[in-house]
Amino acid sequence: MFRRTHELDGDDLDEQQRLARIVLYRNVQTQIMKLRDSQFSLPRVTTTIASLNKLAKFGKSYEIYERPFTKICKPFLKSSGYGSREELCQGMFEIYGPYVWGILANHEIIPKSACQTLGFCKNTKKINVPSLLGNKPKEQPSSRSTTKRRKRTLQTEFRILHVTDIHIDDEYAQGSPTECGLIICCRTEYSGSGSAGQYGHFNCNTPQATLDVLIDAMRNLSQPPDFIVFTGDTAPHNIWSDSLESHKHHTEYVVDQLKTMISGVPVYPAFGNHEGFPSSMYHAELPETKIYNANISNWWSELFTMDEGNDETIKSAVYYATDTPVSGLKVLSLNTMFGYAWNYYVLLNDQTPQYKEQWDFAESILADARINNEKVVIIGHHSPGIETDIVPGYSTRYSELVHKYSDVILLQLFGHTHDDHFVLTSSPDVEVKTGVSFIAPSVTPFGGTNPSFRVYYLDEITHELLDYDQYRMNLDAANDGSPMVELVYSAMDEYDLPDMSAQSWHDFTNRLLEDDDLFNRYWNNKLTGTMQEECDQKCRLKEICKLRSSSWDVVDQCLKLL
């Protein structure tokens, strides 16, 4: 079961140290096996982290952990629906092992703090959150509201086009396997079953043919957007066979697509977890990160006219703020990798100057906007919240910022999940809703999404959000010969909203509890019309808990009351 003990030997260790390391190694293997069996708890996770931390301090290479990593990796990937072929875990270990081991070997990680930071261990803090169980869904679906709402007037509005999660795969091959036992399929070198269509498959990333159809639809909108936001993720999901050169290639490739998307219209990008290398890992202090940040700054300079200081902050940690073509409106682009749960460098945030510098920068931009009577659109890859892989501390800090500057923040636009949903931001007392994070569905079909994009409509004078239109391409119909992008719904009409305020979206969650027809419409839209997953009553209540707050503590308490 264990590697032979001579693999743990070292010339720099005496006999007692070698024995101690062997004991630690076996102890960690035991703990990992228990974690593999989903026996997560604060004592078990902290014990594992503590043992790993001690073992790393002995200085032996990460390579001694290939076997226990594989034992936890293979069943985890299989249970997650990502396949279990040998090369998956081997490749990920080779790519990610040095980075994770470097964190453990070169830094003092406090186990309990690490467990809570990453969201494995729940906070015991008590919060007064009303139970959802007092509201019973009606047996019959209610009819749509007949309330008359103010009509939009094209002459007095401006438009923002939102594109996210392109994940282009220039190795996508029509006719290649769609079932291959890997995270993504549809490449000629993969073996398996099925046959990839011309426009993609739900197990695969985006072919150029699909991106072409969507871009053509964007260019032919009845009214062109005033600007475009791209909330990140350019590269495909082949994280087990990835390389720095591949990431550079795909990011440059997507930038070339974006800059010619609609002639004369600027594009404001945000940094996703599939931009840097390795995917999902980001630490601003690493020398290779600084080099890559400089590349990002050069690429992004082709998408919009940079304001003074943009190059500096992008090179520092890939965040910036800039004026837009709309008078009195700025875009603030945040690097949400500082809060991404699968980026283990978040354990070093307190030791990373750029983490605090980004928060200080965001606050200064919002404070100046208030003084200058301006509005700000915040964009990022990961929305705060429990469903978006953002750690609790980052979600809390972000929510505090939104609450403080809710009069200034006009929109919050994110991606990452590939789904169509939203998250409400609450004030510290939970009751007052101060913002809505709109999470748009992806361009890529990977994960079961019909390729999508969105257009927001705002009042040109007051900057009030008026509505949004959701567009998508039915992938099955496209592969059957009808590659057509359609307007599938407008938020105000689809959800019977009196306006687009945070309070209206909160009231909407109340109606989701009571109205079967409304919830089914919402759930169908969240899954972009694919309806690959059913949602029973328990699922429904969990979903509403997650929509209602960006705070992990609030959502946890809501879920405990179900």
Helices and strands as residue ranges (DSSP letters): G 5-8, H 15-36, H 42-57, G 62-65, H 66-79, H 86-106, H 111-117, G 154-156, E 157-163, H 208-219, E 227-230, H 244-259, E 267-269, H 287-300, H 310-317, E 320-323, E 329-333, G 336-339, G 344-351, H 353-371, E 375-379, H 392-404, E 409-414, E 421-426, E 433-439, E 452-459, E 465-473, H 475-479, E 485-490, H 491-494, H 502-514, H 516-526, H 537-548, H 552-560
